[in-house]
Amino acid sequence: MDQHLLAYFAASAKDIDQAMRDNLAGVQSPVLKEILRHALESGGKRIRPQLTVLGYGLVDAGESKSPVQVLNLAIVFEYLHAASLLHDDIIDHATIRRGKPSANTIWGPGPVILAGDFLHARALSVAGSLCGATGVSLVGGATEAMVEAEFLQADIAMRRDLSVDQYFEVIKGKTGALIAAAGEAGVFLAGGNNAQRRAIRFYGEKIGLAFQVVDDLLDYQGDPEVTGKAVGNDWLEGKMTLPMILALMEADEVDRPWLLGLLSGSREVREEQLSEVGLKLEGLDGFLGARRVAQELIDQACSALSVFSPSREREVLVGLAEYVVNRKK
């Protein structure tokens, strides 16, 4: 991401952070306040709420709604994202989140589940107050998609014949749905028409899918000093991510049973073979194939923006798409 885009996102992220602090100022419980602060003040570029602000700017110059209302709608999607991470860490028994102890290791699962529920409820309340039934529908639809995707992922977790289509069905719900809803909410608030709402939703969904594909790549190829995550977590957990799915499609009668045998074996054995598996996936074009898929998704996303007039917001969204596919963490 170039310096101009970094500066844009940094400035906008400060506004989003302030909007969250203002919105949560009335929370009375000290413990709830601490959990929310832990979950929400972890930094980052605030991609989801940024999409709401950018979606609004694609359509409206800022006259129909005050900036405060746009920012308040934007934080809805950071609340939903943070709530999903709180609940995910409990489900996964995670102890680290973004280089810090996960909330559940500090406060235990009960208070953290309730904090996630609070964020879901606050998101629905804010979205409904600003966008009426449409706002509630966008939040509810994204949440339903994320939850169902978790169940679908659990259903197919141990399958070793997972297809590319099935893989994308899961991540469409887990990652794409919330990003798509965030952009659509901004366009709706600005009075965008149905074609514009469909376009930004398509854009958001595609960059969400690309984001997850790049996450899959970083799990094998990322620098732990940059990503803050150990290499090979997905492989060690026996997960079928896109590089593995694509590699298995190209594997011969020797490599395929070897890879599948490791996936079905013990974590200790997978850990011992991690480096060799990485070399095998590279040789079978698992990494290159996944990188091509991510770029195709980004190209499709950017093409959808043609329904909007040229603007700074559209340029930023194109830049964001390129950041997603080229990011290192």
N, C-alpha and C positions, 0 to 999 in steps of 0.2 A: 504494500500500500504506500503510495507516494506521500510526501510530506504535507501537501495540501489536504489530502483526504484525512490523514492522521490528525491534522489540526482541526478539521471540521468535526470529526467524530469526538475528539477530546473535549471540544467546547460544548457540543450537544450532550455528551455524557454527563458533564457537570450540571447542566440544566435538568436532566432526567434524575440524577441523584438528589438534587435539591427538591424536586417535585415529590420524590418518595419520602424524604425526610419530613416535608410539610404534611404529606398525606397521613403519615403514621405518627405524627406528633401527639395525637390524642390517646394512644395506646397506654393503658393504665398499669398493666402487669409488668413488673421489672424483668421477670424471667422471659416473658414473651418478647419484650423489647430487645433483650440481649440476643435471643435466637434470631429474630428478624434482622438485627444489625449484622450478626454473623453471616446470615444467608445472603443479605443484599449488598453489603459493603465490601465485596470481594474484588472490586475493580472490574476490568474488562471494558469492551467497547460498547456494551449494551445494544447488541445487534438487533434484537427483537423490538425494543421500543424505538430504536433509531428508524426502523422500517415504518413504524406508525407515523412518525414525524415526517419522514421523506414522502410517504404515500400521500399525506395531507398536502404537502408542498407541491406535488406533481399536478394537483388539480386547482388548488386555491392559493391566492397570494397572501392569505392571512387575514382577510377582512371579515369573513363570516363568523369566525370563532376566535376567541382570544388565545394567545400562546399558552396560557395556563391550562385551558381546557384541552388543547392538543397534547400537552405534556402529561396531563392527568390520564388521558386515554392511553398514552404510550406506556405508562408505568404498569398498566394492567398486565401487559405481556411479559414484563420482567417479574411481576409477582407470580404469574403462572409458571414461568421458567424456574424460578427459585423454589417454588413449592414442589415441582416435579423432582428437582435435585435433592431436596430434603427427604422426600419419600423414597427416591431411588437408593440413596445411601443406606437407609434402613433396610430395604429389601435386599440389597447386595451386601449388607454387613460391612460397608466401606468405613475405613478409619481415617482416610485422607481425602480432602476435597480442595483442589487448587493450592496444594502445598501446605494446607492448614489442617488441623484435626477436624474431622467431620462433626457436624452438630450433634449427631446421635452419640458420639463418643464422649461428648462433654455433658449433655443434659439427659441422655437416655432416649429411647424411642418414643415413649409416651408424649412428653412435651413437644418433641419435634414433629410428630404426626399432627398434633393439634395446631402447631405453628403453620404447617403446610395447609391445613384445612382453613385456618384464618386467612391466609393469602388467597386461597381460592375464593372464599366468600367475599373478601374485599375486592377482588378483581371483578366478580360478577356485579357487585354493588356499584362500583365506579363505572363500569362499562354500560350498565343499564341506565345510570343517571345521565350519561352523556349521549348515548346512542339508542336508548330505548330497547325495544324488543330485538332489534338487529344486533345491538351490542351484546346482549345476553346470549343470543344465538351464536355469535362468533366465538365467544368465550366457552360456552357450553359445548359447541361442536368441536373445538380444538381439544378441550379436555377429554371428551368422549373418545376422540381419535387416539390420543396419547395412551389412555387407559386400555383401550381395546388392543392397541399395538403391543402393550406389555403382555397381555394374555396370549396374543397370537405368537409373540416371540417365545413365550414359555412353552406353548404347544409344539413348536418346531425346533426347540433348542437342541434336542439330541438327534435331529435328523441330519443325515450326511448326504442326502440327495437334494439339498435345498437348491432351488432354481433362482436365477437372477430376478425373475418376476416376484417370487415369494419374498426374497430379500428386500426388494423395493417396497413391497406392500407393508412390511413391518416398519421400515424407516420413514415411509410416507406419514404414518401415524405418529411415530416417536419424535421425529424432528421436523418434517415438512409442514405438518398441519398448523403448528403454533406460529411458525414464521409466516406462513401464508395468511393466517388470520390477522396477524399484526399489521401487515401492509394493507390488507383490505379494510381494516377498521379506520385507518387514516384516510383512505380514499373516500369511504362512506361519510366520515365526519365532514369532509370538504365538499360533499355534494356530488361526488363522482357518479357517472352513469354505470349501467350494468357491464358494458364492455370494458370500461376502465377497472371496475372491481374484479372482473374475471382476469384481466391482464396482470394486475398486481398480485392477485392470488396465485396465478400460474408462476410468475416470477419468484415469489416467496417459496412456493413449494419446490421449485427446481433448485434454488440455491440451498434450501434446507437439505435436499437429497445430496447435493454436491458436498455440502459441509460434512455430512456423515461419511461419505466415501473417502474424503480426505482424512477424516478421523481414523478410518480403517487403515489407511496408508501410514499415517503417523504412528499408529500403534506398533507397526513393524519398523518403520524407517525414521521415526522422530528422534530428536536429540533430547534426552531426559532433562538436561540442563535448561532447555528452552521450553519444552512442553510441560514440565513439572510432573510427568508421569513416567513410570518405568516402562521400558520397551517390552512388548509382547504380552500385555495383560490379556487381550482377547484370545490369543493363542493358548496361553496358560489356562484360561478358563474353558477351553474347548469350544469357543464360539466360531461359527461359520460366517466370516465377513467376506466382503466382495473379492479381495485379492485371492483368498483361498478358493472361493467358488469358481472364479475364472481359471485359476491354475488347475483345479481338478477337471475342468472341462477339457483342458489341453493335455492332461497327464496320460501316460501310457500304462500298460498293464503292470509295470514295475512301480512307477512313482505313485500311482493312485492308491493302491492298497497300502503302501508305506505311509503316506500322509493320513489316510483314513485310520490306519492302525494307531498312529500317534494320537490322533484326535480322540480316539476311544480309550486310550491308555491312561496311565496315571499322570497327575500334574508333574510329578518329579521327572518322569521320562520326557514329557514335553519341554520342561525347563532345560534338560540336558541337550535337547536337540534344537533349541530355538535358533541358534546361528545357522545350522544346516538347513532348517526349514526356510529361513529367510532367503538363503541362496537358491533353494529349490523354487520358491515362488517367483523369484526374479528370473530364473532360467525358463520358467513356464509362462512368462509374460503376465503373471498375476498382478504385479505392481504397475507395469506399463498399461495393461488393459484397464485397470481401475482408474488410472490417471486419465486415460482417453475418455472413459465414461464421465468422469467429473467435468472435463472440459466440454463435452457435448451438452451436459446439463446446463452449464453456465452459458453456452452459446444460445441455447433455447430460451433461457431466462431473459437474456438481454434483448433478444428479438421481440419478445412480448412487449417490451417497453415502447415500441414504435407507435402505439395508440396514443401516447402522451406527447404533448408539444415539447420541443427541445427546451431544456431548463437546466439549472444547476443541479436540481434534485435528480434529474434523470442521469446526468453525468456521474453524480455520486453513487447512484445505484449500480451503474456499469462498473465503476471502480470497486464497489463493494463486492460485486460478483467475482471480479478478478482477484481480489484479496482472498475470497473464500477458497478458490482453487489453488492459490499459490502460497497459502499461509504455512507457517512452520510450527504453529502451536494452536 
